Amino acid sequence: MLLARKPFKKLNDYKAIVCAFAFLAPSTHAVSANSSKTYFSKGPVAVDVMEGLEWMRCSIGQVWSDETCVGEPMQLHYAAISVVLERTLASSGEGWRLPTRKELIALIETNDEPPMINAKYFPATYAGSYWTADKNRFLANGHWVVNFYTGHSYGRAANTQSFAIRLVKDR
């Protein structure tokens, strides 16, 4: 009977390891290239009619010019986001904020090559990770980012890491 208890304990240890890995593993959220998303563009803003959101078409650091985004997106650590938001609110009006993980994941589309986003509405998107407003509640100091190279989201980004930013506001 003693032997029966040892494998059970090991099984529980195995389950704990699997559960811990599940929280750290990437989350896949791919959408078909023929997405049912309904956008229309208003110059530097893309309007998501279904979700009631307005997206900046360019990443922070890029400039809207001649129907595209020009320049390189800024890569910022989490603490610098508040400064960017203050400046954006002062220059572009109220309401702009960091998107939630769910909102940013909704922009992912399956393409033949990165970036995994609709280039018609979000041209020259950086094919890398973008900050979200969501913290990972299972990992102290962990934040969620969405990667437009892979089309995955990750919950293990540290405050000190630098990623791109795309802002959104409610309509």
ROBA-462535 format. One line per 10 residues: number of its first residue (from 1); for each residue x, y, z of N, C-alpha, C. Coordinates in nm, 4 decimals. Layout:
N
NUM = X,Y,Z,X,Y,Z,X,Y,Z | ...
% end
This chain:
171
1 = 0.0804,-0.1201,0.0000,0.0000,0.0000,0.0000,0.0845,0.1263,0.0000 | 0.2018,0.1225,0.0574,0.2890,0.2393,0.0581,0.3271,0.2817,-0.0827 | 0.3464,0.1875,-0.1714,0.3840,0.2202,-0.3085,0.2743,0.2969,-0.3810 | 0.1498,0.2716,-0.3475,0.0387,0.3397,-0.4142,0.0370,0.4887,-0.3825 | 0.0842,0.5280,-0.2652,0.0829,0.6694,-0.2277,0.1912,0.7492,-0.2991 | 0.3076,0.6916,-0.3191,0.4169,0.7651,-0.3827,0.3832,0.8092,-0.5252 | 0.3338,0.7204,-0.6118,0.2988,0.7677,-0.7467,0.1919,0.8764,-0.7453 | 0.0965,0.8675,-0.6519,-0.0082,0.9695,-0.6442,0.0527,1.1047,-0.6099 | 0.1480,1.1059,-0.5162,0.2145,1.2311,-0.4809,0.2907,1.2855,-0.6018 | 0.3585,1.1993,-0.6725,0.4318,1.2431,-0.7908,0.3368,1.2958,-0.8976
11 = 0.2209,1.2343,-0.9102,0.1221,1.2818,-1.0062,0.0781,1.4239,-0.9707 | 0.0554,1.4499,-0.8420,0.0189,1.5857,-0.7995,0.1314,1.6844,-0.8275 | 0.2554,1.6413,-0.8048,0.3691,1.7280,-0.8363,0.3716,1.7594,-0.9850 | 0.3460,1.6582,-1.0659,0.3426,1.6764,-1.2107,0.2326,1.7740,-1.2504 | 0.1133,1.7595,-1.1891,0.0021,1.8501,-1.2189,0.0378,1.9938,-1.1837 | 0.1058,2.0135,-1.0719,0.1452,2.1486,-1.0308,0.2409,2.2102,-1.1321 | 0.3338,2.1302,-1.1827,0.4291,2.1802,-1.2823,0.3562,2.2153,-1.4116 | 0.2647,2.1294,-1.4543,0.1882,2.1554,-1.5763,0.1048,2.2818,-1.5611 | 0.0390,2.2988,-1.4455,-0.0426,2.4189,-1.4222,0.0434,2.5442,-1.4229 | 0.1596,2.5385,-1.3592,0.2485,2.6549,-1.3574,0.2937,2.6886,-1.4984
21 = 0.3267,2.5878,-1.5776,0.3691,2.6130,-1.7149,0.2566,2.6749,-1.7969 | 0.1339,2.6325,-1.7725,0.0195,2.6844,-1.8483,0.0038,2.8346,-1.8303 | 0.0368,2.8875,-1.7114,0.0246,3.0310,-1.6875,0.1370,3.1094,-1.7541 | 0.2510,3.0437,-1.7779,0.3649,3.1119,-1.8383,0.3724,3.0916,-1.9889 | 0.3027,2.9933,-2.0400,0.3079,2.9625,-2.1831,0.2354,3.0689,-2.2641 | 0.2761,3.0850,-2.3903,0.2055,3.1819,-2.4745,0.0618,3.1388,-2.4993 | -0.0197,3.2356,-2.5232,-0.1605,3.2110,-2.5512,-0.1841,3.2427,-2.6985 | -0.2432,3.1511,-2.7717,-0.2637,3.1712,-2.9144,-0.4014,3.2289,-2.9413 | -0.4048,3.3343,-3.0182,-0.5311,3.3993,-3.0526,-0.5256,3.4434,-3.1978 | -0.5190,3.3505,-3.2885,-0.5130,3.3867,-3.4294,-0.6540,3.4048,-3.4847
31 = -0.6656,3.4941,-3.5783,-0.7936,3.5230,-3.6427,-0.7732,3.5054,-3.7918 | -0.8741,3.4656,-3.8602,-0.8647,3.4463,-4.0037,-0.8312,3.5760,-4.0755 | -0.7606,3.5649,-4.1857,-0.7269,3.6836,-4.2652,-0.8528,3.7497,-4.3190 | -0.9580,3.6739,-4.3358,-1.0867,3.7294,-4.3780,-1.1712,3.7570,-4.2545 | -1.1139,3.8303,-4.1638,-1.1772,3.8591,-4.0358,-1.3111,3.9286,-4.0546 | -1.3995,3.9053,-3.9589,-1.5301,3.9705,-3.9636,-1.5243,4.1106,-3.9033 | -1.4058,4.1562,-3.8668,-1.3903,4.2902,-3.8113,-1.4340,4.3941,-3.9135 | -1.5023,4.4946,-3.8656,-1.5466,4.6026,-3.9521,-1.4797,4.7312,-3.9077 | -1.3811,4.7741,-3.9855,-1.3092,4.8980,-3.9574,-1.3424,5.0004,-4.0643 | -1.3266,5.1254,-4.0294,-1.3138,5.2297,-4.1296,-1.2095,5.3263,-4.0768
41 = -1.1449,5.3948,-4.1673,-1.0355,5.4819,-4.1256,-1.0755,5.6283,-4.1332 | -1.0232,5.7030,-4.0372,-1.0403,5.8480,-4.0291,-0.9006,5.9063,-4.0151 | -0.8267,5.9119,-4.1254,-0.6890,5.9610,-4.1178,-0.6046,5.8730,-4.0279 | -0.5484,5.9288,-3.9195,-0.4595,5.8511,-3.8331,-0.5318,5.7585,-3.7351 | -0.6644,5.7485,-3.7477,-0.7437,5.6668,-3.6551,-0.8201,5.5597,-3.7326 | -0.8199,5.4370,-3.6794,-0.9021,5.3284,-3.7335,-1.0160,5.3052,-3.6353 | -1.1375,5.3039,-3.6861,-1.2554,5.2869,-3.6017,-1.3042,5.1429,-3.6142 | -1.3145,5.0754,-3.5008,-1.3696,4.9402,-3.4940,-1.5174,4.9550,-3.4594 | -1.6011,4.9422,-3.5606,-1.7443,4.9654,-3.5457,-1.8072,4.8646,-3.4496 | -1.7686,4.7388,-3.4610,-1.8297,4.6327,-3.3798,-1.7977,4.6474,-3.2312
51 = -1.6748,4.6863,-3.1995,-1.6331,4.6954,-3.0597,-1.6511,4.8350,-3.0008 | -1.6786,4.9339,-3.0862,-1.6947,5.0701,-3.0370,-1.5646,5.1319,-2.9897 | -1.4563,5.1041,-3.0636,-1.3240,5.1539,-3.0264,-1.2628,5.2344,-3.1396 | -1.1776,5.3288,-3.1029,-1.0951,5.4019,-3.1989,-0.9499,5.3700,-3.1670 | -0.8773,5.3257,-3.2682,-0.7370,5.2869,-3.2535,-0.6470,5.3876,-3.3228 | -0.5335,5.4180,-3.2620,-0.4299,5.4911,-3.3340,-0.3736,5.3942,-3.4362 | -0.3679,5.4367,-3.5605,-0.3189,5.3483,-3.6660,-0.1683,5.3287,-3.6566 | -0.0990,5.4254,-3.6009,0.0462,5.4170,-3.5845,0.0813,5.3841,-3.4398 | 0.1945,5.3189,-3.4232,0.2478,5.2949,-3.2895,0.3047,5.4260,-3.2365 | 0.3156,5.4370,-3.1047,0.3775,5.5555,-3.0455,0.5214,5.5644,-3.0962
61 = 0.5587,5.6817,-3.1436,0.6914,5.7031,-3.2026,0.6848,5.7179,-3.3535 | 0.5791,5.6661,-3.4144,0.5585,5.6812,-3.5578,0.4673,5.8007,-3.5830 | 0.4694,5.8513,-3.7065,0.3884,5.9665,-3.7455,0.3040,5.9283,-3.8668 | 0.1776,5.9710,-3.8680,0.0884,5.9470,-3.9808,0.1215,6.0463,-4.0911 | 0.1601,5.9959,-4.2100,0.1965,6.0821,-4.3219,0.1713,6.0088,-4.4531 | 0.1019,6.0739,-4.5460,0.0748,6.0156,-4.6779,0.0135,5.8759,-4.6688 | -0.0877,5.8612,-4.5852,-0.1643,5.7369,-4.5714,-0.0853,5.6180,-4.5177 | 0.0217,5.6445,-4.4419,0.0974,5.5361,-4.3794,0.1643,5.5868,-4.2522 | 0.2220,5.4951,-4.1784,0.2957,5.5296,-4.0567,0.4437,5.5364,-4.0909 | 0.5057,5.6466,-4.0538,0.6462,5.6712,-4.0863,0.7269,5.6766,-3.9572
71 = 0.8472,5.6215,-3.9619,0.9360,5.6240,-3.8463,0.9344,5.4919,-3.7710 | 1.0128,5.4895,-3.6655,1.0253,5.3691,-3.5836,0.9426,5.3830,-3.4560 | 0.8730,5.2776,-3.4171,0.7984,5.2842,-3.2913,0.8937,5.2894,-3.1720 | 0.8535,5.3625,-3.0702,0.9326,5.3690,-2.9477,0.9153,5.2386,-2.8707 | 1.0228,5.1932,-2.8098,1.0200,5.0771,-2.7211,1.0366,5.1324,-2.5794 | 0.9335,5.1196,-2.4972,0.9335,5.1808,-2.3648,0.9121,5.0782,-2.2550 | 0.9732,5.1052,-2.1378,0.9435,5.0208,-2.0226,0.8127,5.0691,-1.9609 | 0.7540,4.9886,-1.8761,0.6178,5.0127,-1.8292,0.6010,5.1477,-1.7594 | 0.6987,5.1886,-1.6804,0.6874,5.3143,-1.6052,0.6797,5.4360,-1.6970 | 0.7339,5.4279,-1.8172,0.7344,5.5418,-1.9099,0.5993,5.5612,-1.9790
81 = 0.5110,5.4652,-1.9689,0.3820,5.4737,-2.0381,0.2998,5.5925,-1.9889 | 0.3041,5.6212,-1.8591,0.2241,5.7326,-1.8053,0.2668,5.8657,-1.8657 | 0.3959,5.8842,-1.8904,0.4454,6.0077,-1.9534,0.3936,6.0172,-2.0965 | 0.3975,5.9071,-2.1687,0.3474,5.9038,-2.3066,0.1983,5.9361,-2.3095 | 0.1233,5.8796,-2.2174,-0.0207,5.9066,-2.2122,-0.0489,6.0540,-2.1844 | 0.0249,6.1146,-2.0916,0.0070,6.2576,-2.0621,0.0295,6.3422,-2.1867 | 0.1373,6.3146,-2.2576,0.1698,6.3917,-2.3786,0.0668,6.3682,-2.4888 | 0.0211,6.2452,-2.5020,-0.0786,6.2135,-2.6045,-0.2107,6.2825,-2.5738 | -0.2518,6.2802,-2.4492,-0.3766,6.3464,-2.4107,-0.3678,6.4963,-2.4355 | -0.2503,6.5541,-2.4111,-0.2319,6.6979,-2.4330,-0.2360,6.7335,-2.5812
91 = -0.1829,6.6456,-2.6670,-0.1752,6.6788,-2.8096,-0.2901,6.6228,-2.8934 | -0.3476,6.5104,-2.8526,-0.4483,6.4429,-2.9359,-0.5862,6.4337,-2.8723 | -0.6031,6.4914,-2.7576,-0.7346,6.4893,-2.6941,-0.7502,6.3814,-2.5896 | -0.8632,6.3849,-2.5236,-0.8924,6.2962,-2.4112,-0.9273,6.1540,-2.4541 | -0.9145,6.0635,-2.3581,-0.9660,5.9286,-2.3755,-0.8669,5.8231,-2.4190 | -0.7501,5.8611,-2.4703,-0.6543,5.7612,-2.5163,-0.5982,5.6854,-2.3967 | -0.5821,5.5545,-2.4150,-0.5350,5.4677,-2.3068,-0.4649,5.3457,-2.3654 | -0.4001,5.2721,-2.2775,-0.3401,5.1452,-2.3153,-0.4530,5.0425,-2.3305 | -0.4515,4.9618,-2.4359,-0.5601,4.8642,-2.4539,-0.5494,4.7482,-2.3554 | -0.6615,4.6843,-2.3312,-0.6592,4.5607,-2.2529,-0.6009,4.4500,-2.3407
101 = -0.5671,4.3405,-2.2788,-0.5164,4.2255,-2.3537,-0.6212,4.1793,-2.4551 | -0.7450,4.1704,-2.4121,-0.8534,4.1248,-2.5004,-0.8677,4.2173,-2.6217 | -0.8608,4.3482,-2.5993,-0.8749,4.4442,-2.7094,-0.7603,4.4318,-2.8090 | -0.6374,4.4201,-2.7584,-0.5219,4.4125,-2.8479,-0.5174,4.2791,-2.9219 | -0.5543,4.1716,-2.8548,-0.5598,4.0398,-2.9199,-0.6583,4.0415,-3.0362 | -0.7644,4.1191,-3.0220,-0.8663,4.1253,-3.1276,-0.8112,4.1821,-3.2583 | -0.6971,4.2506,-3.2542,-0.6359,4.3042,-3.3766,-0.5564,4.1989,-3.4536 | -0.5264,4.0863,-3.3896,-0.4443,3.9829,-3.4536,-0.5204,3.9191,-3.5692 | -0.4512,3.9080,-3.6818,-0.5036,3.8378,-3.7990,-0.3952,3.7471,-3.8536 | -0.4345,3.6329,-3.9055,-0.3391,3.5396,-3.9633,-0.3001,3.5887,-4.1018
111 = -0.1723,3.6134,-4.1193,-0.1182,3.6572,-4.2480,-0.0124,3.5582,-4.2939 | 0.0272,3.5673,-4.4190,0.1329,3.4802,-4.4702,0.2668,3.5103,-4.4052 | 0.2855,3.6342,-4.3650,0.4091,3.6738,-4.2966,0.3769,3.7860,-4.1979 | 0.4639,3.8028,-4.0974,0.4399,3.9082,-3.9975,0.4450,4.0465,-4.0602 | 0.3823,4.1424,-3.9998,0.3099,4.1377,-3.8734,0.1699,4.0794,-3.8900 | 0.1223,4.0185,-3.7840,-0.0088,3.9523,-3.7831,-0.1186,4.0530,-3.7472 | -0.1426,4.1455,-3.8395,-0.2412,4.2514,-3.8200,-0.2864,4.2982,-3.9580 | -0.4008,4.3592,-3.9671,-0.4518,4.4090,-4.0941,-0.3713,4.5330,-4.1351 | -0.2814,4.5154,-4.2319,-0.1915,4.6231,-4.2738,-0.2646,4.7374,-4.3437 | -0.3845,4.7125,-4.3935,-0.4610,4.8198,-4.4572,-0.4967,4.9272,-4.3544
121 = -0.5349,4.8840,-4.2359,-0.5754,4.9787,-4.1323,-0.4641,5.0114,-4.0338 | -0.3639,4.9239,-4.0241,-0.2526,4.9451,-3.9323,-0.1212,4.9264,-4.0078 | -0.0887,5.0206,-4.0988,0.0310,5.0057,-4.1821,0.1597,5.0213,-4.1012 | 0.2639,4.9557,-4.1479,0.3979,4.9661,-4.0884,0.3972,4.9315,-3.9399 | 0.3138,4.8347,-3.9017,0.3107,4.7906,-3.7616,0.4378,4.7142,-3.7294 | 0.4959,4.7458,-3.6169,0.6144,4.6768,-3.5669,0.5793,4.5304,-3.5411 | 0.6588,4.4394,-3.5957,0.6346,4.2954,-3.5782,0.7035,4.2481,-3.4506 | 0.6495,4.2897,-3.3387,0.7041,4.2532,-3.2086,0.5970,4.2692,-3.1028 | 0.6397,4.2822,-2.9786,0.5460,4.2865,-2.8662,0.5004,4.4273,-2.8319 | 0.3735,4.4361,-2.7902,0.3090,4.5610,-2.7492,0.2531,4.5442,-2.6079
131 = 0.2695,4.6479,-2.5261,0.2144,4.6474,-2.3910,0.0618,4.6448,-2.3930 | 0.0034,4.5796,-2.2925,-0.1396,4.5914,-2.2648,-0.1542,4.6499,-2.1243 | -0.2738,4.6863,-2.0876,-0.3001,4.7413,-1.9546,-0.3123,4.6315,-1.8485 | -0.3115,4.5069,-1.8899,-0.3386,4.3962,-1.7976,-0.2132,4.3390,-1.7331 | -0.2208,4.3230,-1.6007,-0.1157,4.2541,-1.5262,-0.1483,4.1054,-1.5243 | -0.0453,4.0233,-1.5126,-0.0641,3.8796,-1.4962,-0.0814,3.8533,-1.3469 | -0.1998,3.8163,-1.3067,-0.2271,3.8004,-1.1638,-0.1577,3.6792,-1.1032 | -0.1000,3.5927,-1.1851,-0.0306,3.4750,-1.1351,0.1204,3.4937,-1.1296 | 0.1690,3.6082,-1.1733,0.3128,3.6322,-1.1769,0.3391,3.7742,-1.1280 | 0.3978,3.7857,-1.0109,0.4266,3.9182,-0.9551,0.5120,3.9964,-1.0538
141 = 0.4777,4.1199,-1.0774,0.5470,4.2080,-1.1723,0.5369,4.1612,-1.3168 | 0.4494,4.0682,-1.3457,0.4303,4.0219,-1.4829,0.3151,4.0968,-1.5488 | 0.3365,4.1389,-1.6710,0.2336,4.2079,-1.7486,0.2088,4.1297,-1.8768 | 0.0913,4.1487,-1.9345,0.0584,4.0852,-2.0614,0.1026,4.1743,-2.1770 | 0.1641,4.1122,-2.2759,0.1976,4.1788,-2.4014,0.1395,4.0948,-2.5146 | 0.1165,4.1586,-2.6271,0.0696,4.0886,-2.7468,0.1770,4.1054,-2.8530 | 0.2187,3.9937,-2.9119,0.3264,3.9949,-3.0093,0.2686,3.9813,-3.1502 | 0.2930,4.0806,-3.2342,0.2393,4.0799,-3.3702,0.3311,4.0102,-3.4697 | 0.4427,3.9542,-3.4228,0.5248,3.8686,-3.5073,0.4690,3.7264,-3.5019 | 0.4384,3.6813,-3.3802,0.3914,3.5438,-3.3622,0.2394,3.5313,-3.3611
151 = 0.1696,3.6387,-3.3250,0.0255,3.6313,-3.3091,-0.0153,3.5728,-3.1752 | 0.0751,3.5770,-3.0777,0.0498,3.5223,-2.9445,0.0526,3.6339,-2.8411 | -0.0040,3.6045,-2.7236,0.0100,3.6956,-2.6106,0.0914,3.6243,-2.5034 | 0.1648,3.7021,-2.4261,0.2525,3.6477,-2.3234,0.2293,3.7228,-2.1932 | 0.2268,3.6506,-2.0817,0.2005,3.7123,-1.9525,0.3211,3.7223,-1.8632 | 0.4407,3.7199,-1.9195,0.5610,3.7210,-1.8369,0.6514,3.8417,-1.8623 | 0.5956,3.9496,-1.9143,0.6755,4.0695,-1.9406,0.7005,4.1444,-1.8097 | 0.8252,4.1759,-1.7827,0.8626,4.2491,-1.6610,0.8524,4.3994,-1.6849 | 0.8294,4.4744,-1.5775,0.8192,4.6213,-1.5850,0.9394,4.6855,-1.6524 | 1.0554,4.6231,-1.6375,1.1797,4.6815,-1.6874,1.2063,4.6515,-1.8343
161 = 1.1284,4.5634,-1.8940,1.1458,4.5344,-2.0364,1.0817,4.6449,-2.1195 | 1.1280,4.6604,-2.2412,1.0759,4.7652,-2.3292,0.9994,4.7044,-2.4461 | 0.8782,4.7573,-2.4685,0.7934,4.7108,-2.5772,0.7253,4.8300,-2.6425 | 0.6649,4.8058,-2.7571,0.5942,4.9106,-2.8313,0.4575,4.9373,-2.7678 | 0.3960,5.0490,-2.8108,0.2651,5.0888,-2.7575,0.1750,5.1316,-2.8724 | 0.0512,5.0837,-2.8682,-0.0547,5.1321,-2.9575,-0.1704,5.1712,-2.8666 | -0.2211,5.2920,-2.8836,-0.3265,5.3421,-2.7955,-0.4649,5.3253,-2.8572 | -0.5641,5.3222,-2.7703,-0.7038,5.3032,-2.8084,-0.7895,5.3957,-2.7230 | -0.9095,5.4249,-2.7708,-1.0067,5.4940,-2.6860,-1.1462,5.4460,-2.7216 | -1.2360,5.4612,-2.6257,-1.3751,5.4229,-2.6472,-1.4434,5.5291,-2.7310
171 = -1.5385,5.4863,-2.8144,-1.6133,5.5809,-2.8990,-1.7229,5.6461,-2.8212
% end
